[in-house]
C-alpha cells in the first residue's frame, strides 16, 4: 500500500513539474499604470484607396487567446460593452493592431516596431475582408492604464503601401478604452 501511494505521488509530482505554471488557467494582463499621454483619438489614412478616419478606439486583452489588440474604429462611440459585437457583427471598417501575444508589461514612450496590423472591413456577420500589414508599422504608447475604466494613449503610424492594387495607410493618435 505504501509503495503504491508513493508511486502515485511521484508520478503526480512529475506531471505537475512539466506543466506550465499557467496551464488550464486564464492569464490576466499585468497591472500597469504609467505615462502621462493625453492624445485624443484622431487621425486617418487610406483604406482600400478610400479615406478612413478613426472616431473611437479600444484595447482588449483576450485571456483565452492570450492576445492584446488595439482597435481603431470608423464608428463613433464604441464601448467595451459593445466591442465584441462591433468587431464580430457590425458593418464597418477598423484598423486592428496585434500588440502582444502574451501577458507582458509594455514600454511607455518607446516605439514598438512592426506589430501585425489588420485593415478589416465587415459586410455583415459572416462576410469580412482583411488585409494584413507588418512592415513599416510604428506603435508608441504614451499612457497605459489597466485599471477599470483606464484609457491607453499613443500613436500609430502605418506607412503607405499598395496591396492587391489598393492603397493602405494610417497615421494618428488614440485614446483607447481598456477592455479586459
C-alpha positions in Angstrom: 0.0 0.0 0.0 2.8 2.5 0.9 4.7 1.6 -2.3 1.6 2.2 -4.5 0.8 5.6 -2.8 4.4 6.6 -3.1 4.4 5.7 -6.8 1.3 7.8 -7.4 2.7 10.7 -5.5 5.9 10.6 -7.5 4.0 10.3 -10.8 1.8 13.2 -9.9 4.8 15.3 -8.9 6.5 14.6 -12.3 3.4 15.5 -14.3 2.9 18.8 -12.3 6.6 19.6 -12.7 6.3 19.6 -16.5 3.1 21.5 -16.8 3.5 25.3 -17.4 2.5 27.4 -14.5 -0.4 28.8 -16.5 -1.8 25.5 -17.8 -5.5 25.4 -17.5 -5.8 28.9 -16.1 -6.6 32.1 -17.9 -3.8 34.6 -17.9 -4.6 38.1 -16.8 -2.8 41.1 -18.1 -0.2 42.6 -15.8 -1.4 45.6 -13.7 0.2 48.6 -15.2 -0.4 52.4 -14.9 2.3 54.5 -16.5 2.8 57.6 -18.7 1.1 60.9 -18.9 -0.2 60.9 -22.5 -3.5 62.7 -23.3 -3.8 62.3 -27.0 -7.3 62.1 -28.5 -8.5 59.6 -31.0 -7.7 61.5 -34.2 -6.1 60.6 -37.5 -6.8 58.7 -40.6 -5.4 57.3 -43.7 -6.3 55.3 -46.8 -8.3 52.0 -46.5 -8.5 50.2 -49.9 -8.0 53.6 -51.5 -10.9 55.3 -49.6 -10.3 57.8 -46.8 -10.6 56.4 -43.3 -10.9 58.4 -40.1 -10.8 56.9 -36.6 -13.6 58.1 -34.4 -13.3 55.6 -31.5 -10.7 53.2 -30.0 -10.5 50.3 -27.6 -7.7 48.0 -26.5 -8.6 44.5 -25.3 -6.8 41.6 -23.6 -8.3 38.3 -24.6 -7.2 35.9 -21.9 -8.4 32.8 -23.9 -6.4 33.7 -27.0 -3.7 35.5 -24.9 -3.6 38.4 -27.3 -3.6 42.2 -26.7 -5.3 44.0 -29.6 -5.8 47.8 -30.3 -8.9 48.6 -32.3 -9.4 51.9 -34.2 -13.0 52.3 -35.5 -14.6 54.4 -38.0 -17.8 54.1 -35.9 -18.1 56.7 -33.1 -18.8 55.7 -29.5 -17.7 52.1 -29.5 -17.6 51.0 -25.8 -16.2 47.9 -24.1 -19.8 46.5 -23.7 -20.3 46.7 -27.5 -16.7 45.8 -28.6 -17.3 42.1 -29.4 -20.5 42.9 -31.4 -18.7 45.7 -33.2 -15.7 43.5 -34.2 -17.7 40.3 -35.0 -21.0 41.5 -36.4 -21.4 45.2 -37.2 -20.8 46.5 -40.7 -17.9 48.9 -40.9 -14.1 49.3 -41.2 -11.5 49.1 -38.5 -7.7 49.1 -38.1 -6.7 46.3 -35.6 -3.2 46.1 -34.2 -2.0 42.8 -32.6 0.2 44.4 -29.8 1.3 41.3 -27.8 0.8 37.6 -27.8 1.5 37.1 -24.1 0.8 39.0 -20.9 3.8 41.3 -20.6 4.5 44.8 -19.2 4.7 47.1 -22.2 7.1 50.1 -22.6 5.8 53.6 -22.4 7.3 56.2 -24.6 9.2 53.7 -26.7 8.3 52.6 -30.2 7.1 49.1 -30.8 8.3 48.2 -34.3 6.3 46.2 -36.8 3.3 44.8 -34.9 0.8 43.0 -37.1 -1.9 45.3 -38.4 -5.2 44.2 -39.9 -7.3 46.5 -42.1 -10.7 44.9 -41.6 -13.9 45.6 -43.5 -17.0 43.8 -42.3 -20.0 43.5 -44.6 -22.2 41.5 -42.1 -22.0 38.7 -39.6 -20.1 36.3 -41.9 -18.5 38.5 -44.6 -15.2 40.2 -43.9 -12.3 41.5 -46.0 -8.9 41.7 -44.3 -5.5 43.0 -45.4 -2.5 42.2 -43.2 0.4 44.6 -42.8 3.5 44.2 -40.7 6.5 46.1 -42.2 7.0 49.8 -41.6 4.5 50.0 -38.7 5.2 52.0 -35.6 3.2 52.0 -32.4 4.1 54.0 -29.3 2.1 54.1 -26.1 2.3 57.4 -24.1 0.0 56.2 -21.3 -1.0 52.6 -20.2 -3.7 52.1 -17.6 -5.0 48.6 -17.0 -7.2 49.6 -14.1 -11.0 49.5 -14.5 -12.1 52.5 -16.7 -8.4 53.0 -17.8 -7.5 54.7 -21.1 -4.4 54.0 -23.1 -3.0 56.8 -25.2 -0.5 56.8 -28.0 0.3 57.0 -31.7 0.1 54.5 -34.6 1.8 55.0 -38.0 1.4 52.6 -40.9 3.5 53.7 -43.8 1.6 53.9 -47.1 1.6 50.8 -49.3 -0.2 49.2 -52.1 -1.7 45.7 -51.6 -3.6 44.0 -54.4 -3.9 47.2 -56.3 -5.3 49.3 -53.4 -3.7 51.8 -51.1 -3.5 51.3 -47.3 -2.1 53.7 -44.7 -2.8 55.2 -41.3 -1.3 57.9 -39.1 -2.8 59.2 -35.9 -3.2 59.2 -32.2 -5.6 57.3 -30.0 -7.3 57.3 -26.6 -8.3 53.7 -26.3 -10.6 52.4 -23.5 -9.2 49.4 -21.6 -11.4 46.4 -22.1 -10.4 43.2 -20.4 
